Amino acid sequence: MPADSISLGDVEITRVVEWSGPIRTARFILPESDEETWRRNQEWLAPDFWTAADDAYRCRIQTWVLRSEGRTILVDTGVGNDRERPQVPQFAGLQTDYLARLREAGVAPEDVDLVVNTHIHYDHVGWNTELRDGEWVPTFPNATYLIPRADNRYFDPDGAHRTRGPRDDHERIRWEGSKLVFNDSIAPIHRAGQAVLWEDTHRIDGNLLLEAAPGHTPGSSVLTLRSGTDRAVFVGDMLHSPVQVLEPGWNSCFCDDLQLAAKTRRAYLSRAAELRELVIPAHWPGHGAGEIRRDGDGFAISAWSAFLRR
């Protein structure tokens, strides 16, 4: 088993990190959050998730590799190399050894059977494709790519199905950048005939079920794992930071429907606490995942996962 792996029931889960570091400030990423809450919880939020001295939000761009019922499955594919990303200049033209890290985890591109995009944002679909001879082509030639139908419709620049205008200049730039994301990371998958659009729920196998969890984007989804007595849920961008476990009403600046995003977050935190699911977000550094418990009318983290703290 690769070093940064755990097993839940019959499913092996491996974390492959593309990028790690600070992005903006905590209150830019979570604009509804307050300094007092961050500082009151500094003992466990810093330094993995937050740097108190400069209020830096810290995150990981990472892929979760699942081996289940004989298949190799990737959950989200990061930023990717060679991208034009005006919405996040920090990742424009990014160059990483992501594919080499996948190989270190025992996964060659041709080994991948299934790619799950929890939603269509730049840091979840990037390695869907790679640039070869000036053309974007699927990185994983034998894979089926599962893409939420609602997001595909919403972000397709030929459809323009958004129901409201951008809230501010940041969102306007982000929406303009999403056209580039669709064209370099989603459209080539369709052209190659490797995309499968789904809605509501999609059963992958006996261990894994995709469920619609809208709010962050119209098609945002979670991947539920149930194997033997073990439970986990991959929640994508439902939780950018563990501080949102304490304050589920706090949305990220990337959330599309703020009211629905908060409602969805509360519902899945409640389920995780009730069913003792390991909650695995897309971007948490440190141990990368945690167990949730009820704390009065709210929630708290009761334990961290067994992934390496790094």
N, C-alpha and C positions, 0 to 999 in steps of 0.2 A: 504494500500500500504506500503511495506517495506520502512524504513527510507531513504535509498540511492537509490531512484527510481524516474523516471520521466515518463510521458506519452507523446507519440507523436502520434497524431491521436488516433487510436484504439489499439495501441501497448504500453504495459507497459515494461519499461526497468529498470532492477535492476543490480547494480554493486556488485559483490562478489569478495573480495580481498583474494588471497591466500598468497601473500608475498609482502613486501614493503621495499625498502631500496636502498643503493648505490651499483652499480656494476662497477668495474673498474673506468676509468676516462672518461670524456666526449670525449676526443680526441682519446681514444682507441675505443670507441663505434662508433664515427663519425670521422674516421681518416682524412677526407678531411676538417674538420672544423678548424677554426682558433681562437686563444684566443681572438683576438680583438672583434670579433662578439659576443662571449659569454659575454665578459665584458661590451660591449656597451649595451647589453640587460639584464644586471644583475638584474635590478630592478624588472623585471617580471619573469625571468627564475629561480631566486633564491628566496626561498630555495626549492620550490616544485620539480623542474626539474634538478637542478644543484647546487652544493656547491662550491662557489668560492674559499674558502680557500684551498681545496685539489683537485679541478677540478673533483669532483666526479659526475658521471652520476647517476641520481636517477630515479627509475622506479617502476612500480607496475606489478606484475603478477596477472591477474584478469580475471574473466569470466563475460560476459554480459548475463544476463538471460532475455529472451524475452518471453512475453506472447502475442500470436497473434492467432486470430481465434480459440480460445479454446485449443491451444497447448502450451506446455512449451518447449522452445528452448534454448540451451546453445551455445554461441559463444565462442569457444576456452576453453580449460580445464586445462591450467596451467602446472605446472611441475610434480605434483604427488608425493606421498610418496614412500620411499624405492627404489629409482632409483640409478643405477650406471651411473654417468654422468661425465666422464673424461674431456669433453669439457668445463664444467663449474663446477669445484670442489665445488664452493659455494653452489650448489644445489644437490650435491651427498648425498644420504641418507637423503634427506629433510623429515621432519615430521611436518605437519601442521594439523589444525583442519578444513580443507577446507570443508569436508562434513557436519560438524556441522554448518559452516557458510552458506552453501547452505540451510540447514534446517531452520536456522534463517530467511532466505529470503523466506521461505514457500515452499521449494523444497526438497522433498525426492528423492533418486536415482530412485525409481520406477515411479516417477511422470514425468520424462523427456521423451518427445516424440521424440526429434530431437537434435542431437549434430552436430554443424558446426565446422569443423577444417578449419580455413582460409588457413593454410598451414601446412606442416609436419616439424615443429621444436619442440625441446624438451619442450619448455615452452608454447606450444599451444595444445598439445595432451596428456599430462601426466595423467590427471585424466580420460582419455578414459577408463583406466583399473585400477584395484587394485590387490594387491597380496593376494591371499587366498590359504592357505595350500600349499604354494610354487609354485603356478601357477597364471599367469596373466589372469584375466577374466574381461569382461566388467563391468564397475562400474554402468552403467545405463542399466538395463536388458531389458527394454521395448523400448529403443531408437533405431532409425535409425541414423547411423553416416554418414554424408556427407563429403567425402574426395575427394579433387581434383585429377583427374586421372593422370595428368601430374606429380604431386608430388609423388603419389603412385608408379609410374613407375620409377621415378628418384631416390627415396630413398630406394626402395626395394633392399636389399643386394643380392638377387638372380638374379637381372637383371643387375646391374652395368651399367646403361645407362648414366652416366656422360660423357660429351664430352671433358672435360679438366681435367688436374691434379690440385691438391691444389696449391694455390698461395704462401703459406708460411706454417710454422709449426703450427701456430694457426689454419689454415684452415684444415690441415691434421688431427689434433687431433679432430676437430669438425666433419669432415667427418667420421672418425672412430667411434666417438660417435653416429653418426646418425644411424649406424647399430643397436646399442642397443635400440635407440628410436623406430625404426621400429619394432624390435622384441618384445618389451615389451608393446608398446602402439598402434600399428597398426595391426600387424599380428593377435593378439588375436581377434580383431574385425572381421577380415575376417573369422577366424575359427568359430566364433559364428554365422556367417551369417547375421551380423548386418550392414555391410558396403555397402554403395552405392557410386560408383565412378561417377563423373560427369565431364563435360568439356564444355568450352565456356560459357553457362549460364544454370542456374537451377532455375526454379520457385518453391519457397517453398509454398507460398500462395498468396492471393491477395495483401498483404502488403510487401512481402519480396522476393527479387530476388538476387541470387548469380551470380557474374560476374567474369570471369577470369581477373586477373590483374598481369601478370607475371613480373619478374625482381628480386624481393627479393628471390624467388624460382621460378622454372618453373611453378608451379601450384598455386602460390599465388593468392588469391581471395579477393574480397570485397563483403560485404552484403549490398545491398541497401534497405532502408526502405522508402516507400511512402504510407502515410495514411492520407486521407483528404488533408489538405494543408501543412502538416508537411513532412519534408524530413530529412533523415540522411543517413550516409554511414559509416559502420564499416570497417576500412581499414587495420586491422591486423597490420603487421610490416612495412607498407609503410612509417609510420612516427614514429620513435623511440623517437624523441624529437620535441617539437614545434619549435625549432630553424630551423628545416628543412622546415617549412613553409616559413621562410625568405630566405632560401637557398635550393631550391628543388634539386639542383644538388648534394648535399651532401648525400652520401650513408652511411649506417651503415656497420660495418665490417662484418656483417652477410649476406649482399646482394650477390647473386650469379652472376647475370649479371648486372654489374654496369651501363652500358649505358642504358639498357632497364629499370632498376629500376628507374633511374632518369626521363626517358621519361614518364613512367607510373605515377610517383608521380606528375609531372607537369600536366598531363592530368586530374587527379582526383582532384587536387587542383583547376584547372580552372573550372571544372564542379561544384565543391562545391561552388565556389564563384558565379557562374552564377545562380545556382538553389537554393542557400541559404540552402545548406545541412549542418546539424550538422555533423562535422567530429569526429568520435569516434575511436581513435587508440587503440591498445591492451594494451599499457604499460604506458600511461600518468598518473602520480599522480595528485594531486590537484583536480580540477573539472573534469578531465578525458577526456574532449572533448571540442571542440570549434567551433565557426562559422568563416568562412574564407571570407575575402574581397580582392579585387584587390588593390594593392598599386603600382602605376606606372606600370612598366613591371613585377612586382613581386606580392607577396601576404603578407598578415598580418592577425593576429587574431583580429577579431572585437569584439567578446564577448565570454565568457566562458559559459559552460553549467550550468544547474541548479542542477547537482549532488553535493553532499556535498563535500566541499573542505577539504580533509583529507589526 
